[in-house]
C-alpha cells in the first residue's frame, strides 16, 4: 500500500492528561494514511485518554500533535466539530439514540455536520448502510437489532463524512467472538478501501488473527511495534 508523505496522525513529545494527572508522556508516533494500527494496554493505562486527545475531547497541552491536518495544540473548541468531520469515532457502548430509527440516527449526525439537502442525506444514509451490510435496516429501531447489527450502525455513522481515519475504542468488547470477528472483517474492508484505523482493543485473539502494527500504553509511555519488540500477553510478541 502506498502512503502519502503526510501522516493522518502525528505526535511529537506529547503528554496526555486526564484531569490534572499525566497518564502518558513523551509520546511520539505517526499513523500514515490508509494504515491500520492497534492500541493496547491495561485498563487505566491511557488508551481512552489518548484517543480522546486525538479527536479533540481532551486538550493537547504539551507537545505537538496533528490529526487530519488539524493542529491539536492550537485547536479552539469551536474548531473541534470541523475536526470531527474528518475523523470517525466508534464507541464500545454504541451511543445510539433509541427513540428513533437507524436512518434517523444517521440523519441526526448529517444535519449536525452541515448536510442541508434532504435528498443528499437520504442518499448518503443508503450508501453507508449498504457498505456495512444493513441496507434493509434503515427503518428499524435500534432495539430491534442484535448487538452486532447495532455496532454496524455505529460504524456506518462513523463513515458518514468519509473520514480519513476511524478511532475505535474497544469496538468488539461487548460482542461474542463470532460477531466480533464479523465486525473485524468489516474494519478490514474499510481499511482496504483507504481509511486509516486506530483501534483500541483487549482482544488479543483478533490481533493474532489479523496482525498489524501495535501501539502499547505501558507505565506512562507508548511503545511501538515498528520500533521495538514487546510482549502483549504471554506467548505473543509484537514486532
C-alpha positions in Angstrom: 0.0 0.0 0.0 1.4 3.4 -0.9 1.2 6.1 1.8 1.5 9.8 1.1 4.1 11.8 2.8 1.7 13.5 5.2 0.6 11.3 8.1 -3.0 11.4 9.2 -1.9 11.4 12.8 1.4 12.8 14.1 2.5 13.2 17.7 5.8 14.6 18.9 6.9 14.8 22.6 3.2 14.8 23.7 1.9 14.4 27.2 -1.6 13.1 27.7 -3.6 14.3 30.7 -6.7 13.1 32.4 -7.9 15.9 34.7 -4.7 17.1 36.3 -2.9 13.8 36.1 -0.3 12.9 33.5 -1.2 9.5 32.1 1.2 9.3 29.2 4.4 11.3 28.5 7.0 11.5 25.7 4.5 10.2 23.1 5.9 10.0 19.6 4.3 8.2 16.7 2.8 8.8 13.2 -0.1 7.0 11.6 0.0 7.1 7.8 -3.0 7.4 5.5 -4.5 4.0 5.0 -2.7 2.4 7.8 -4.3 0.0 10.4 -2.9 0.2 14.0 -4.0 -1.5 17.2 -3.8 0.3 20.6 -3.4 -1.9 23.6 -2.7 -1.6 27.3 -4.2 -2.4 30.6 -7.3 -0.6 31.9 -6.2 2.8 33.1 -3.1 2.8 31.0 -4.2 5.8 29.0 -5.7 4.3 25.8 -9.0 6.1 26.0 -7.4 9.4 27.1 -5.0 9.2 24.1 -8.0 8.6 21.8 -9.9 11.5 23.3 -7.0 13.8 22.8 -6.7 12.7 19.1 -10.4 13.6 18.4 -10.4 16.8 20.4 -12.3 15.7 23.5 -9.3 16.4 25.7 -6.9 19.3 25.0 -3.3 18.8 24.0 -1.3 20.9 26.5 2.2 19.6 26.0 4.0 18.7 22.8 3.0 18.9 19.1 0.1 17.0 17.5 -1.8 16.9 14.3 -4.8 14.9 13.2 -6.2 15.2 9.6 -4.1 18.4 9.3 -5.6 20.0 12.3 -3.1 21.3 14.9 -4.3 19.8 18.2 -2.2 22.2 20.3 -3.9 25.3 18.7 -7.4 23.9 18.3 -10.1 26.2 19.7 -13.2 24.5 20.9 -15.2 25.9 18.1 -13.0 24.1 15.6 -13.5 20.7 17.2 -16.7 19.9 15.2 -14.7 20.5 12.0 -12.0 18.0 13.1 -14.8 15.5 13.9 -16.0 15.8 10.3 -12.6 14.5 9.2 -12.5 11.5 11.6 -14.9 8.7 12.6 -15.4 7.7 16.2 -16.7 4.3 17.2 -17.6 3.5 20.8 -18.0 0.2 22.6 -21.3 1.1 24.1 -22.8 2.2 20.7 -24.3 5.5 21.9 -27.3 5.2 19.5 -30.4 7.2 20.0 -33.0 4.6 20.9 -36.0 6.8 20.4 -35.5 7.0 16.6 -34.9 4.7 13.7 -31.5 3.7 12.2 -31.9 6.2 9.4 -33.0 8.9 11.8 -29.9 8.3 13.9 -27.7 8.8 10.9 -29.7 11.8 9.6 -29.2 13.5 13.0 -25.4 13.3 12.5 -25.6 14.6 8.9 -27.8 17.5 9.9 -25.4 18.3 12.8 -22.4 18.3 10.4 -23.9 20.6 7.8 -25.8 18.4 5.3 -28.8 20.6 4.5 -30.1 18.8 1.4 -32.6 16.1 2.5 -32.2 14.1 -0.7 -28.4 14.0 -0.3 -28.8 13.0 3.3 -31.1 10.1 2.3 -28.6 9.0 -0.5 -25.6 9.1 1.9 -27.5 7.1 4.5 -28.3 4.5 1.9 -24.7 4.3 0.8 -23.2 3.8 4.3 -25.8 1.3 5.4 -25.1 -0.7 2.2 -21.4 -0.5 2.9 -21.9 -2.2 6.4 -24.4 -4.7 5.1 -27.5 -3.2 6.7 -29.3 -1.6 3.7 -32.6 -3.3 4.8 -32.4 -1.9 8.4 -32.9 1.8 7.7 -36.4 1.9 9.2 -35.8 -0.4 12.2 -35.4 0.9 15.7 -32.1 0.1 17.4 -33.7 -2.2 20.0 -34.9 -4.4 17.0 -31.2 -5.1 16.1 -28.7 -7.5 17.5 -25.6 -6.2 19.2 -23.5 -6.9 16.1 -26.1 -5.0 13.9 -26.1 -2.1 16.3 -22.3 -1.9 16.1 -22.6 -1.9 12.3 -24.9 1.1 12.6 -22.2 2.8 14.7 -19.6 2.0 12.0 -22.0 3.4 9.4 -22.4 6.6 11.5 -18.7 7.0 11.7 -18.3 6.7 7.9 -21.0 9.3 7.0 -18.5 12.1 6.4 -15.9 9.9 4.6 -13.3 10.2 7.4 -9.6 9.9 6.8 -9.3 7.8 10.0 -11.5 5.8 12.3 -10.8 5.9 16.0 -12.4 2.8 17.5 -12.5 2.4 21.3 -13.0 -1.3 22.1 -15.5 -1.8 19.3 -15.7 -5.6 19.8 -15.7 -5.5 23.6 -19.4 -6.2 24.1 -19.8 -8.7 21.3 -19.4 -12.5 21.2 -16.4 -13.9 19.4 -18.2 -14.8 16.1 -19.8 -11.4 15.8 -16.6 -9.7 16.9 -14.8 -11.4 14.0 -17.5 -10.2 11.6 -17.0 -6.6 12.8 -13.3 -7.0 12.5 -13.7 -8.2 8.9 -15.8 -5.1 8.2 -12.9 -2.9 9.6 -10.5 -4.7 7.4 -12.7 -4.0 4.3 -13.0 -0.3 5.2 -9.2 -0.1 5.8 -8.5 -1.8 2.5 -10.6 0.9 0.8 -8.2 3.5 2.1 -9.4 4.6 5.5 -6.9 4.5 8.3 -7.9 2.8 11.6 -6.6 3.2 15.1 -8.4 0.5 17.2 -8.1 0.2 21.0 -8.7 -3.4 22.0 -8.1 -6.0 24.7 -8.9 -8.8 22.2 -5.5 -10.4 21.6 -7.1 -13.2 19.6 -8.1 -10.6 17.0 -4.6 -9.3 16.9 -3.3 -12.8 16.4 -5.8 -13.4 13.6 -5.3 -10.0 11.9 -1.8 -9.0 12.7 -0.9 -5.3 12.2 1.2 -2.7 13.9 0.6 -2.3 17.6 0.9 0.7 20.0 1.0 -0.3 23.6 0.3 2.1 26.6 2.6 0.9 29.4 4.0 2.6 32.5 3.2 6.0 31.2 4.7 5.6 27.8 3.6 4.4 24.3 5.6 1.5 22.8 5.5 1.0 19.1 6.0 -2.4 17.5 7.5 -0.7 14.5 10.3 0.5 16.8 10.8 -2.3 19.4 9.6 -5.7 20.4 7.4 -6.1 23.4 5.1 -8.7 24.9 1.3 -8.2 24.6 0.5 -11.3 26.6 2.4 -14.4 27.5 3.3 -16.3 24.3 2.7 -13.4 21.9 5.3 -10.9 20.7 4.6 -7.7 18.8 7.4 -6.9 16.4 
